[in-house]
Amino acid sequence: MSSQPHIPDGSKFVSPQGTRAIKGGIKPNANSQVPDVGHKPPWLRVKLPTGAKYEAIANIVHTHKLNTVCMESKCPNIAECWGRGTATLMLMGSVCTRACKFCAVSTGNPNGWLDPLEPMQVADAVALMGLKYVVLTSVDRDDLPDGGAAHYAACVKAIHARSPSTAVEALTPDFAGSHDAVATVLDAGLATYAQNLETVRRLTHPVRDPRAGYEQTLDVLAFAKRHSPKTLTKTSLMLGLGETDEELDQTLDDIRAANVDIVTMGQYMRPSVNHLPVERFVTPDEFRAYRDLALSKGFVEAVSGPLVRSSYRAERVLEKNNLGL
């Protein structure tokens, strides 16, 4: 694999597609001087990526010119997931038009760029990995009239054409609340549709980009279930940003009111000093209690743990055992 020059977080750079962007999404700001609440606890320490299977997945990602949320978001589970042959593929490039203050994905304006070969490359990669379940996600593409929904659907259809037995989960942007765009992706044939609420109402801004919204995400999720009742719906929350237990309880009620089937909850981990600081390290016992709370509200499954991310072990969600955690 070819090496890329290191670009510091918060620095300007030009992507391989010619997009001017900010590495890591956020420039240095007042948060850069605010430390986390304390040192990372032992339950958040993970293994370094290594092993033959990891290298094989890395090679497929590289040779097919794919982006993965695993790498772009600095996911702590990359060693485990790639080591067992799974990866979450990120569509429409690695530059997002939004700049959420929790996210490590670079931000800029791709000015309509799309790779017409991506659907074929994604389908080839899924077939090479031998996946029976694949998670597709993407950057936000507010520069496209449909937010990239048609391209998303093309990727899903290409996977089905090449690997008919493979189930697809889509963790999509909010498409600026467009029901037509959401329907376009759903109609391509999904096992699960996800859009992440990320945090409680009070913290939505500044945690999320101003163009995102608490009610907007809930509306998208509610529409998805109405439009495609047999498709599982899912959302994810980051904990440790300053939310209270009372706010979390209300948020879970709001998610259930949108008829969402599955909720995942994990620890917010700061991608760089420019991002929001960690306000609290939630203990494993607290995560177990939050799972019990969510299940009591009627979710099909509530996945909860320090290292849980929306797409983590996604194919195992219906085992109803907290993904074996």
Helices and strands as residue ranges (DSSP letters): E 12-14, E 20-22, G 30-33, G 42-44, H 52-63, E 67-68, H 69-72, H 78-83, E 88-91, E 95-96, E 106-108, H 118-129, E 133-138, H 149-162, E 167-171, G 175-177, H 179-186, E 192-194, G 201-203, H 204-207, H 214-227, E 232-239, H 245-257, E 262-267, H 284-296, E 301-304, G 314-319, G 322-324
